[in-house]
Amino acid sequence: MAEVQIRRFEDEDEEDVKDLFTRGMSEHIPSSCLHVLKQPHVQMLLACVFCALLASSKSFLLPILGVTLLLAAGRQGVNYLFSRYIQISLSLDLKNIRQSYLERPNSCFWVAESQGRVVGMVACLPAERSEGCVELKRMSVKHSHRGQGIAKALCRTVADFARERGFPAVVLYTSIVQTDAQKLYEHAGYKKVREFVLPKLIAKIMNFTLLEYRLDLQPCQEN
């Protein structure tokens, strides 16, 4: 396994970071579609449409076509939700990473580098919803480099950064479909504190739930 170095973000990392973020978020589209199909109200809708079209047409062709169109529309809805989130992120904090993270107090952005290439990233900044805490953001590891402990090392980097500055805890938000991320955070000591559905209509229809995790930090031991 090639050596991995975790270091602060540099301006020449910008395109690699944006590409890693976009690819990482897009990976969750298939699992999100499956999540939508598992929702009882979605299954009921598909069944009702199928039965109604079958009863009216007395042919299987029309109900199958109708359900297929609904599934395609659902896929487009999921694509829209993720594409919109990616676009907003790239136009906000990821538009100028240095300004958003490196020039702000108690904030930072790190990349994991292997053989001269960016293979992972993570950031943190003071949490808006949890006063006095640090929020872990933008965690992502390249698919080809997962399972090598990079994400755990990035988590520890944020925890050490927050602890050294006297913050009592690190908080983060992840989605219900990101099961691997949930396992990672729980193994790192994070505890789930709440679940909530995004306020947008399409998110409510999808029952797209976000999970809030919190890691309480032990203060630094003085020598």
N, C-alpha and C positions, 0 to 999 in steps of 0.2 A: 504494500500500500504506500502510495506517495505521501510525503510529509505535507501536512496542512498547517498553514500559518494563519492565525487570526490577527488582523491589524485594523487600524482605523481606515475609514474610507478616504480615498484620494480621488481627485477630480477625473482622472483617466478611467476610473472604474464605472463611471456613470452609465454608459450604454450597456455594459455587462449586467449591472444591477437592475436596470429597467427591464432587460430581456429576461433575467432570472425571475423577477417578480411577475411579469406577464405570463410566462410559461407555467410558473408555479400555481397561479390562480386559475389558469385555464384547465389545469389537470383535474379540478374539482367539478367540472361541468357534468361528466357522465355520472358520478356518484350523486350529484344533486338531482339529476333527472330521475334516478332510481329512487331517491328519497321522496320526490314528488309522487311517483307512482305508488308508493307505499301508503300514502295518505288515504284514510277511509272515504273522505268526501270526494276525492279524485276517482277512486275506484267506483264509487256509487254513480258519479256522473257518467263515466265511461259505460257502465252497465246499463244505465237508463237510456243513454243515447243509442246504444246498440239495440236494445229491446224495442225502443220506439221506432227506429228506422226499419227494423225487421218486421214489426207489426204492420207498418204502413206500406212497405214495399213488397213484402212476402218474398224477399230475395236476400241472400247473404252478402251480395256484392255491395249494396248501398251501405248497410251497417258497418261493414269492414272498412269501406272507404271513409265513412264519417269518423269512426274511431281513429283511423290512421291520421286524418287531418287534425283531430284534436291532439293527438300525441305530438305531431309536428309543431303545432302551435305551442304546446307546453315546452318543447325543446327550445323553440325560439324565445320563449319567455325566460327560461333559465339562461340562455346565451346573452340575452339583453341585460339581465341582472348582473352577471359577471362582467360583461363588456363595459357596462356603465361604471361599475366600481373601479375597474382598471383605469378607465379614462379619467375619472375623478382623482384617483390617487396620483396618476402621472402628471396631472395639472396642479396638484397641491404640494404635498411635502416632497414627492419624488421629482418635482420639476427642478428644484434647486436643493439638492441634498445637503450641501455644505451650509447653506443658509438655514435650512430647516432643522438640522441636527448638530452640526459642528460649531456653529456660531451662537447657539443658544445655551444658556446655563443649564447644567444638570441634564444635558442631552448628549447623545453620541450615536454614531453609525459605524458598524464594523463589517468587514468582509472576511470570509474564509478563502484563502488562496492556496491553490495546489498547482505546482508546475507552471507558475506564472499566470494562471487563469482563476477568475472568481468562480467559486463553486458553492458559496453560501453567503448569507448575509443576515444581519439582525440590527435593530435600532432600539433606542429608548429615549423617552422624554418625560417630563412631569405629566402625570395623569390628570386629565381634565375632569373625569367623573369620580375619581377617588383622591380627594385632596391629601397632599402630603406623601403620595406614593409615586413610584416610577411606573410607566407603562411600557411593556415590551411590545415592539411592533416590527412588522416587515420581516418576520422570520421565514427563511426559505433556504432549502438546500437543493442543489442540482440533483436530478433523479439518479444520475450515474454515480453519485458520491454518497448516497444515503446508506445507512447501516454501518457507517464508519466512526460514529461518535461525534460527528461535526456539529449536529444540532445540539447535543448535550453540552458541548464546549461553548457554543454560542450562548446558550441559556446561562451557563456559569459566568460568562463574561458580563452579561447584563446584571446578574445578581451581585457579583463582586463590585461592579461600578456603583450600583445603588447602595450597597453596604458601606463602601468607603466614604460615601457622601452623607451617611447618617439617615438614609431613608428606611422606614420600618418595613416596607413591603414592596413587592413588584406585582403589578396586575397585568392581565392580558385578556384579549377577546379572540375566540376562535369559533368556527361554525360547527354545527352538529354533524355535518358530513365529513369533517376533517378528523376522522377517528385516529389516524396515526399521530397527528399532532396532540390530540387529547391524551393518548398514552404516553407520549414524550413528556408532556408537562406534568402529568401525574407522577411519573417515575422521578421527575426532577424535584418533587415535593410540593407542587402546586395543588391547591384545593379548589374544587368548583364551588363558587359561592352563589351563583344564580344563573337562570336561563331566561331569555326574552326573545320575542319575535320582532323583527324589523318592522317599522311602522308603514312602509310602503305597501300598497294594495297587493302587488304581485308577490311580495314576500309573505304576506298574510295568507294568500291563496296557497302558496307553496309550503306554508308552515316552516319557513326558513328561520331556524332558531340559532341565536348566538349564545355562547357560553362564556361566562366571566370566571377567570381563575385568579387566584391570589397566592403568592408565596411570601410568608412572613419571614423576615430576616433576623438572624441573630446579630447583635452589634459586634463590631470588630473587637478582638481581644488585644488590649494594649500590652506591649512587651514590658 
